[in-house]
């Protein structure tokens, strides 16, 4: 039931992180504030397309 998703930086659109989520419990898109090594700062990372 857990699917692998990619987290995309909202600033530079780089795919930096992968994680898993249970689509049954969290149908909405995930958002985390994580470090982007390309922007060299903490930015909002959203769930991207596969």
N, CA, C and O atoms as a Tripos MOL2 file, in Angstrom:
@<TRIPOS>MOLECULE
protein
  200   199    50     0     0
PROTEIN
NO_CHARGES

@<TRIPOS>ATOM
      1 N           0.8180   -1.1950    0.0000 N.3       1 UNK1
      2 CA          0.0000    0.0000    0.0000 C.3       1 UNK1
      3 C           0.8650    1.2640    0.0000 C.2       1 UNK1
      4 O           0.4010    2.3200   -0.4290 O.2       1 UNK1
      5 N           2.1060    1.1770    0.4700 N.am      2 UNK2
      6 CA          2.9880    2.3550    0.4900 C.3       2 UNK2
      7 C           3.6210    2.5290   -0.8820 C.2       2 UNK2
      8 O           4.1180    1.5710   -1.4730 O.2       2 UNK2
      9 N           3.5980    3.7570   -1.3800 N.am      3 UNK3
     10 CA          4.1690    4.0720   -2.6870 C.3       3 UNK3
     11 C           5.3920    4.9660   -2.5100 C.2       3 UNK3
     12 O           5.4410    5.7970   -1.6030 O.2       3 UNK3
     13 N           6.3740    4.7860   -3.3860 N.am      4 UNK4
     14 CA          7.5670    5.6240   -3.3770 C.3       4 UNK4
     15 C           7.2460    6.9130   -4.1270 C.2       4 UNK4
     16 O           6.7340    6.8800   -5.2460 O.2       4 UNK4
     17 N           7.5530    8.0480   -3.5010 N.am      5 UNK5
     18 CA          7.3210    9.3490   -4.1250 C.3       5 UNK5
     19 C           8.6170   10.1460   -4.1530 C.2       5 UNK5
     20 O           9.5430    9.8630   -3.3930 O.2       5 UNK5
     21 N           8.6790   11.1340   -5.0230 N.am      6 UNK6
     22 CA          9.8440   12.0070   -5.1530 C.3       6 UNK6
     23 C           9.4760   13.3950   -4.6500 C.2       6 UNK6
     24 O           8.3960   13.9080   -4.9410 O.2       6 UNK6
     25 N          10.3920   13.9980   -3.8880 N.am      7 UNK7
     26 CA         10.1780   15.3630   -3.3940 C.3       7 UNK7
     27 C          10.9550   16.3380   -4.2730 C.2       7 UNK7
     28 O          12.1530   16.1640   -4.4920 O.2       7 UNK7
     29 N          10.2700   17.3610   -4.7730 N.am      8 UNK8
     30 CA         10.8270   18.3220   -5.7120 C.3       8 UNK8
     31 C          10.9340   19.6750   -5.0230 C.2       8 UNK8
     32 O           9.9970   20.1090   -4.3530 O.2       8 UNK8
     33 N          12.0740   20.3420   -5.1870 N.am      9 UNK9
     34 CA         12.2810   21.6730   -4.6200 C.3       9 UNK9
     35 C          11.3650   22.6710   -5.3320 C.2       9 UNK9
     36 O          11.2590   22.6650   -6.5590 O.2       9 UNK9
     37 N          10.7110   23.5190   -4.5560 N.am     10 UNK10
     38 CA          9.7970   24.5010   -5.1520 C.3      10 UNK10
     39 C          10.5410   25.6900   -5.7550 C.2      10 UNK10
     40 O           9.9650   26.4370   -6.5460 O.2      10 UNK10
     41 N          11.8110   25.8760   -5.3950 N.am     11 UNK11
     42 CA         12.6110   26.9880   -5.9250 C.3      11 UNK11
     43 C          13.2670   26.6230   -7.2670 C.2      11 UNK11
     44 O          13.0500   27.2960   -8.2740 O.2      11 UNK11
     45 N          14.0640   25.5590   -7.2660 N.am     12 UNK12
     46 CA         14.8640   25.2350   -8.4570 C.3      12 UNK12
     47 C          14.3360   24.0170   -9.2290 C.2      12 UNK12
     48 O          14.8820   23.6710  -10.2770 O.2      12 UNK12
     49 N          13.2910   23.3720   -8.7290 N.am     13 UNK13
     50 CA         12.6380   22.2240   -9.3950 C.3      13 UNK13
     51 C          13.5380   20.9940   -9.5090 C.2      13 UNK13
     52 O          13.3080   20.1520  -10.3770 O.2      13 UNK13
     53 N          14.5530   20.8670   -8.6590 N.am     14 UNK14
     54 CA         15.4140   19.6790   -8.6450 C.3      14 UNK14
     55 C          14.7510   18.5920   -7.8030 C.2      14 UNK14
     56 O          14.0910   18.8870   -6.8060 O.2      14 UNK14
     57 N          14.9290   17.3380   -8.2060 N.am     15 UNK15
     58 CA         14.4040   16.2020   -7.4490 C.3      15 UNK15
     59 C          15.4750   15.7460   -6.4770 C.2      15 UNK15
     60 O          16.4430   15.1000   -6.8790 O.2      15 UNK15
     61 N          15.3120   16.0750   -5.2000 N.am     16 UNK16
     62 CA         16.3540   15.8730   -4.2140 C.3      16 UNK16
     63 C          16.1440   14.6720   -3.3080 C.2      16 UNK16
     64 O          17.1180   14.0320   -2.9120 O.2      16 UNK16
     65 N          14.9150   14.3470   -2.9700 N.am     17 UNK17
     66 CA         14.6290   13.3260   -1.9730 C.3      17 UNK17
     67 C          13.5930   12.3440   -2.4850 C.2      17 UNK17
     68 O          12.7610   12.6820   -3.3270 O.2      17 UNK17
     69 N          13.6510   11.1130   -1.9650 N.am     18 UNK18
     70 CA         12.5970   10.1320   -2.1850 C.3      18 UNK18
     71 C          12.1170    9.6640   -0.8220 C.2      18 UNK18
     72 O          12.8930    9.5930    0.1310 O.2      18 UNK18
     73 N          10.8490    9.3480   -0.7400 N.am     19 UNK19
     74 CA         10.2580    8.8540    0.4950 C.3      19 UNK19
     75 C           9.0600    7.9940    0.1330 C.2      19 UNK19
     76 O           8.7220    7.8600   -1.0430 O.2      19 UNK19
     77 N           8.4190    7.4130    1.1300 N.am     20 UNK20
     78 CA          7.2250    6.6070    0.8900 C.3      20 UNK20
     79 C           6.0500    7.2200    1.6260 C.2      20 UNK20
     80 O           6.2140    7.9160    2.6280 O.2      20 UNK20
     81 N           4.8730    6.9490    1.1130 N.am     21 UNK21
     82 CA          3.6600    7.4060    1.7900 C.3      21 UNK21
     83 C           2.5520    6.4030    1.5480 C.2      21 UNK21
     84 O           2.5350    5.6930    0.5420 O.2      21 UNK21
     85 N           1.6370    6.3610    2.4810 N.am     22 UNK22
     86 CA          0.4630    5.5120    2.3710 C.3      22 UNK22
     87 C          -0.6480    6.3430    1.7350 C.2      22 UNK22
     88 O          -1.1650    7.2690    2.3610 O.2      22 UNK22
     89 N          -1.0150    6.0220    0.5050 N.am     23 UNK23
     90 CA         -2.0030    6.8220   -0.2290 C.3      23 UNK23
     91 C          -3.3980    6.7040    0.3640 C.2      23 UNK23
     92 O          -4.2420    7.5730    0.1490 O.2      23 UNK23
     93 N          -3.6430    5.6310    1.1110 N.am     24 UNK24
     94 CA         -4.9560    5.4600    1.7310 C.3      24 UNK24
     95 C          -5.1430    6.4490    2.8940 C.2      24 UNK24
     96 O          -6.2260    7.0100    3.0580 O.2      24 UNK24
     97 N          -4.0980    6.6600    3.6940 N.am     25 UNK25
     98 CA         -4.1870    7.5600    4.8480 C.3      25 UNK25
     99 C          -3.9440    9.0140    4.4860 C.2      25 UNK25
    100 O          -4.5360    9.9000    5.1030 O.2      25 UNK25
    101 N          -3.0780    9.2930    3.4900 N.am     26 UNK26
    102 CA         -2.7520   10.6640    3.1000 C.3      26 UNK26
    103 C          -2.9500   10.8360    1.6000 C.2      26 UNK26
    104 O          -1.9870   10.7320    0.8400 O.2      26 UNK26
    105 N          -4.1700   11.0950    1.1600 N.am     27 UNK27
    106 CA         -4.4110   11.2470   -0.2820 C.3      27 UNK27
    107 C          -3.8740   12.5570   -0.8460 C.2      27 UNK27
    108 O          -3.6350   12.6520   -2.0490 O.2      27 UNK27
    109 N          -3.6760   13.5860    0.0110 N.am     28 UNK28
    110 CA         -3.1600   14.8640   -0.4730 C.3      28 UNK28
    111 C          -1.6530   14.7810   -0.6980 C.2      28 UNK28
    112 O          -0.9970   13.8510   -0.2280 O.2      28 UNK28
    113 N          -1.1110   15.7620   -1.4210 N.am     29 UNK29
    114 CA          0.3260   15.7800   -1.7120 C.3      29 UNK29
    115 C           1.1050   16.2100   -0.4820 C.2      29 UNK29
    116 O           0.6860   17.1060    0.2500 O.2      29 UNK29
    117 N           2.2610   15.5540   -0.2570 N.am     30 UNK30
    118 CA          3.1000   15.8610    0.8880 C.3      30 UNK30
    119 C           3.9170   17.1240    0.6440 C.2      30 UNK30
    120 O           4.2930   17.4190   -0.4900 O.2      30 UNK30
    121 N           4.1870   17.8630    1.7080 N.am     31 UNK31
    122 CA          5.0520   19.0450    1.6490 C.3      31 UNK31
    123 C           5.9560   19.0280    2.8740 C.2      31 UNK31
    124 O           5.4750   18.8890    3.9980 O.2      31 UNK31
    125 N           7.2580   19.1690    2.6630 N.am     32 UNK32
    126 CA          8.2310   19.2340    3.7420 C.3      32 UNK32
    127 C           9.1590   20.4060    3.5000 C.2      32 UNK32
    128 O           9.4060   20.7710    2.3510 O.2      32 UNK32
    129 N           9.6730   20.9980    4.5560 N.am     33 UNK33
    130 CA         10.7100   22.0070    4.4350 C.3      33 UNK33
    131 C          12.0350   21.2900    4.6560 C.2      33 UNK33
    132 O          12.3490   20.8980    5.7800 O.2      33 UNK33
    133 N          12.8170   21.1160    3.5900 N.am     34 UNK34
    134 CA         14.0480   20.3540    3.6400 C.3      34 UNK34
    135 C          15.1850   21.1420    2.9900 C.2      34 UNK34
    136 O          14.9560   22.1480    2.3180 O.2      34 UNK34
    137 N          16.4070   20.6690    3.2010 N.am     35 UNK35
    138 CA         17.5840   21.3400    2.6610 C.3      35 UNK35
    139 C          17.7740   20.9650    1.1960 C.2      35 UNK35
    140 O          17.7280   19.7900    0.8320 O.2      35 UNK35
    141 N          17.9890   21.9770    0.3630 N.am     36 UNK36
    142 CA         18.2910   21.7730   -1.0550 C.3      36 UNK36
    143 C          19.7540   22.1170   -1.2740 C.2      36 UNK36
    144 O          20.1720   23.2450   -1.0110 O.2      36 UNK36
    145 N          20.5360   21.1560   -1.7520 N.am     37 UNK37
    146 CA         21.9670   21.4110   -1.9410 C.3      37 UNK37
    147 C          22.2430   22.2810   -3.1520 C.2      37 UNK37
    148 O          23.3320   22.8440   -3.2670 O.2      37 UNK37
    149 N          21.2940   22.4050   -4.0480 N.am     38 UNK38
    150 CA         21.4660   23.2600   -5.2190 C.3      38 UNK38
    151 C          21.1890   24.7220   -4.8710 C.2      38 UNK38
    152 O          21.8880   25.6170   -5.3450 O.2      38 UNK38
    153 N          20.1660   24.9650   -4.0390 N.am     39 UNK39
    154 CA         19.8510   26.3210   -3.5810 C.3      39 UNK39
    155 C          20.7010   26.7140   -2.3780 C.2      39 UNK39
    156 O          20.8300   27.8970   -2.0620 O.2      39 UNK39
    157 N          21.2710   25.7320   -1.7180 N.am     40 UNK40
    158 CA         22.0590   25.9130   -0.4930 C.3      40 UNK40
    159 C          21.2560   26.5690    0.6190 C.2      40 UNK40
    160 O          21.7800   27.4060    1.3530 O.2      40 UNK40
    161 N          19.9920   26.1960    0.7470 N.am     41 UNK41
    162 CA         19.1470   26.6990    1.8240 C.3      41 UNK41
    163 C          17.9850   25.7320    2.0440 C.2      41 UNK41
    164 O          17.7640   24.8190    1.2480 O.2      41 UNK41
    165 N          17.2560   25.9440    3.1210 N.am     42 UNK42
    166 CA         16.0710   25.1520    3.3960 C.3      42 UNK42
    167 C          14.9080   25.7380    2.6050 C.2      42 UNK42
    168 O          14.5800   26.9160    2.7430 O.2      42 UNK42
    169 N          14.2930   24.9050    1.7790 N.am     43 UNK43
    170 CA         13.1790   25.3430    0.9430 C.3      43 UNK43
    171 C          12.0390   24.3440    1.0750 C.2      43 UNK43
    172 O          12.2150   23.2540    1.6200 O.2      43 UNK43
    173 N          10.8850   24.7200    0.5790 N.am     44 UNK44
    174 CA          9.7350   23.8430    0.5920 C.3      44 UNK44
    175 C           9.8820   22.8010   -0.5110 C.2      44 UNK44
    176 O          10.1250   23.1450   -1.6680 O.2      44 UNK44
    177 N           9.7360   21.5340   -0.1520 N.am     45 UNK45
    178 CA          9.7830   20.4330   -1.1160 C.3      45 UNK45
    179 C           8.4020   19.8050   -1.1810 C.2      45 UNK45
    180 O           7.8240   19.4420   -0.1570 O.2      45 UNK45
    181 N           7.8760   19.6800   -2.3990 N.am     46 UNK46
    182 CA          6.5460   19.1280   -2.5980 C.3      46 UNK46
    183 C           6.6410   17.7920   -3.3120 C.2      46 UNK46
    184 O           7.6390   17.4910   -3.9670 O.2      46 UNK46
    185 N           5.5990   17.0050   -3.1780 N.am     47 UNK47
    186 CA          5.5320   15.7250   -3.8660 C.3      47 UNK47
    187 C           5.4180   15.9630   -5.3680 C.2      47 UNK47
    188 O           4.5490   16.7080   -5.8190 O.2      47 UNK47
    189 N           6.3000   15.3270   -6.1420 N.am     48 UNK48
    190 CA          6.2850   15.5050   -7.5900 C.3      48 UNK48
    191 C           5.6840   14.3350   -8.3120 C.2      48 UNK48
    192 O           5.2660   13.3530   -7.6980 O.2      48 UNK48
    193 N           5.6440   14.4420   -9.6130 N.am     49 UNK49
    194 CA          5.1670   13.3390  -10.4400 C.3      49 UNK49
    195 C           6.2510   12.2810  -10.5470 C.2      49 UNK49
    196 O           7.4290   12.5580  -10.3200 O.2      49 UNK49
    197 N           5.8470   11.0790  -10.8930 N.am     50 UNK50
    198 CA          6.8160    9.9830  -10.9720 C.3      50 UNK50
    199 C           7.7210   10.0880  -12.1480 C.2      50 UNK50
    200 O           8.5860    9.2330  -12.3390 O.2      50 UNK50
@<TRIPOS>BOND
     1     1     2 1
     2     2     3 1
     3     3     4 2
     4     3     5 am
     5     5     6 1
     6     6     7 1
     7     7     8 2
     8     7     9 am
     9     9    10 1
    10    10    11 1
    11    11    12 2
    12    11    13 am
    13    13    14 1
    14    14    15 1
    15    15    16 2
    16    15    17 am
    17    17    18 1
    18    18    19 1
    19    19    20 2
    20    19    21 am
    21    21    22 1
    22    22    23 1
    23    23    24 2
    24    23    25 am
    25    25    26 1
    26    26    27 1
    27    27    28 2
    28    27    29 am
    29    29    30 1
    30    30    31 1
    31    31    32 2
    32    31    33 am
    33    33    34 1
    34    34    35 1
    35    35    36 2
    36    35    37 am
    37    37    38 1
    38    38    39 1
    39    39    40 2
    40    39    41 am
    41    41    42 1
    42    42    43 1
    43    43    44 2
    44    43    45 am
    45    45    46 1
    46    46    47 1
    47    47    48 2
    48    47    49 am
    49    49    50 1
    50    50    51 1
    51    51    52 2
    52    51    53 am
    53    53    54 1
    54    54    55 1
    55    55    56 2
    56    55    57 am
    57    57    58 1
    58    58    59 1
    59    59    60 2
    60    59    61 am
    61    61    62 1
    62    62    63 1
    63    63    64 2
    64    63    65 am
    65    65    66 1
    66    66    67 1
    67    67    68 2
    68    67    69 am
    69    69    70 1
    70    70    71 1
    71    71    72 2
    72    71    73 am
    73    73    74 1
    74    74    75 1
    75    75    76 2
    76    75    77 am
    77    77    78 1
    78    78    79 1
    79    79    80 2
    80    79    81 am
    81    81    82 1
    82    82    83 1
    83    83    84 2
    84    83    85 am
    85    85    86 1
    86    86    87 1
    87    87    88 2
    88    87    89 am
    89    89    90 1
    90    90    91 1
    91    91    92 2
    92    91    93 am
    93    93    94 1
    94    94    95 1
    95    95    96 2
    96    95    97 am
    97    97    98 1
    98    98    99 1
    99    99   100 2
   100    99   101 am
   101   101   102 1
   102   102   103 1
   103   103   104 2
   104   103   105 am
   105   105   106 1
   106   106   107 1
   107   107   108 2
   108   107   109 am
   109   109   110 1
   110   110   111 1
   111   111   112 2
   112   111   113 am
   113   113   114 1
   114   114   115 1
   115   115   116 2
   116   115   117 am
   117   117   118 1
   118   118   119 1
   119   119   120 2
   120   119   121 am
   121   121   122 1
   122   122   123 1
   123   123   124 2
   124   123   125 am
   125   125   126 1
   126   126   127 1
   127   127   128 2
   128   127   129 am
   129   129   130 1
   130   130   131 1
   131   131   132 2
   132   131   133 am
   133   133   134 1
   134   134   135 1
   135   135   136 2
   136   135   137 am
   137   137   138 1
   138   138   139 1
   139   139   140 2
   140   139   141 am
   141   141   142 1
   142   142   143 1
   143   143   144 2
   144   143   145 am
   145   145   146 1
   146   146   147 1
   147   147   148 2
   148   147   149 am
   149   149   150 1
   150   150   151 1
   151   151   152 2
   152   151   153 am
   153   153   154 1
   154   154   155 1
   155   155   156 2
   156   155   157 am
   157   157   158 1
   158   158   159 1
   159   159   160 2
   160   159   161 am
   161   161   162 1
   162   162   163 1
   163   163   164 2
   164   163   165 am
   165   165   166 1
   166   166   167 1
   167   167   168 2
   168   167   169 am
   169   169   170 1
   170   170   171 1
   171   171   172 2
   172   171   173 am
   173   173   174 1
   174   174   175 1
   175   175   176 2
   176   175   177 am
   177   177   178 1
   178   178   179 1
   179   179   180 2
   180   179   181 am
   181   181   182 1
   182   182   183 1
   183   183   184 2
   184   183   185 am
   185   185   186 1
   186   186   187 1
   187   187   188 2
   188   187   189 am
   189   189   190 1
   190   190   191 1
   191   191   192 2
   192   191   193 am
   193   193   194 1
   194   194   195 1
   195   195   196 2
   196   195   197 am
   197   197   198 1
   198   198   199 1
   199   199   200 2
@<TRIPOS>SUBSTRUCTURE
     1 UNK1         2 RESIDUE 1 A UNK
     2 UNK2         6 RESIDUE 1 A UNK
     3 UNK3        10 RESIDUE 1 A UNK
     4 UNK4        14 RESIDUE 1 A UNK
     5 UNK5        18 RESIDUE 1 A UNK
     6 UNK6        22 RESIDUE 1 A UNK
     7 UNK7        26 RESIDUE 1 A UNK
     8 UNK8        30 RESIDUE 1 A UNK
     9 UNK9        34 RESIDUE 1 A UNK
    10 UNK10       38 RESIDUE 1 A UNK
    11 UNK11       42 RESIDUE 1 A UNK
    12 UNK12       46 RESIDUE 1 A UNK
    13 UNK13       50 RESIDUE 1 A UNK
    14 UNK14       54 RESIDUE 1 A UNK
    15 UNK15       58 RESIDUE 1 A UNK
    16 UNK16       62 RESIDUE 1 A UNK
    17 UNK17       66 RESIDUE 1 A UNK
    18 UNK18       70 RESIDUE 1 A UNK
    19 UNK19       74 RESIDUE 1 A UNK
    20 UNK20       78 RESIDUE 1 A UNK
    21 UNK21       82 RESIDUE 1 A UNK
    22 UNK22       86 RESIDUE 1 A UNK
    23 UNK23       90 RESIDUE 1 A UNK
    24 UNK24       94 RESIDUE 1 A UNK
    25 UNK25       98 RESIDUE 1 A UNK
    26 UNK26      102 RESIDUE 1 A UNK
    27 UNK27      106 RESIDUE 1 A UNK
    28 UNK28      110 RESIDUE 1 A UNK
    29 UNK29      114 RESIDUE 1 A UNK
    30 UNK30      118 RESIDUE 1 A UNK
    31 UNK31      122 RESIDUE 1 A UNK
    32 UNK32      126 RESIDUE 1 A UNK
    33 UNK33      130 RESIDUE 1 A UNK
    34 UNK34      134 RESIDUE 1 A UNK
    35 UNK35      138 RESIDUE 1 A UNK
    36 UNK36      142 RESIDUE 1 A UNK
    37 UNK37      146 RESIDUE 1 A UNK
    38 UNK38      150 RESIDUE 1 A UNK
    39 UNK39      154 RESIDUE 1 A UNK
    40 UNK40      158 RESIDUE 1 A UNK
    41 UNK41      162 RESIDUE 1 A UNK
    42 UNK42      166 RESIDUE 1 A UNK
    43 UNK43      170 RESIDUE 1 A UNK
    44 UNK44      174 RESIDUE 1 A UNK
    45 UNK45      178 RESIDUE 1 A UNK
    46 UNK46      182 RESIDUE 1 A UNK
    47 UNK47      186 RESIDUE 1 A UNK
    48 UNK48      190 RESIDUE 1 A UNK
    49 UNK49      194 RESIDUE 1 A UNK
    50 UNK50      198 RESIDUE 1 A UNK
